[in-house]
Amino acid sequence: MDGIGALQFFEKDVPAHDVEDDYRPAARERNSTIDVLSSRQREIVRLASEGLLNKQIAYELGITVATVKAHMSLAIERLCAKNRTHAVAIYVRSILTH
């Protein structure tokens, strides 16, 4: 297996660029992931990235904590994140790569 790599697994007539496009890491797709968020979801994830708690975000935006949690839950789902911290990490990475 020394130096063989993943391409050895595929048939020889499969163009390398097809394999690369299909099996590229998910990070490639993260460049545009925040586009799936509504402006309010993006704003809430941004404030969370600044270290604000749900209660502080609610106060800042003039909404209830329950509304903040609802928006954050949708953002986590849309970003395919595991949790709030993961969603913030995806958001920050996306901002840094744009």
PyMOL commands that set and color helices and strands:
alter all, ss='L'
color gray80, all
select helices_A, chain A and resi 6-9+16-23+27-30+33-36+39-49+54-61+65-78+84-97
alter helices_A, ss='H'
color red, helices_A
deselect
rebuild
show_as cartoon
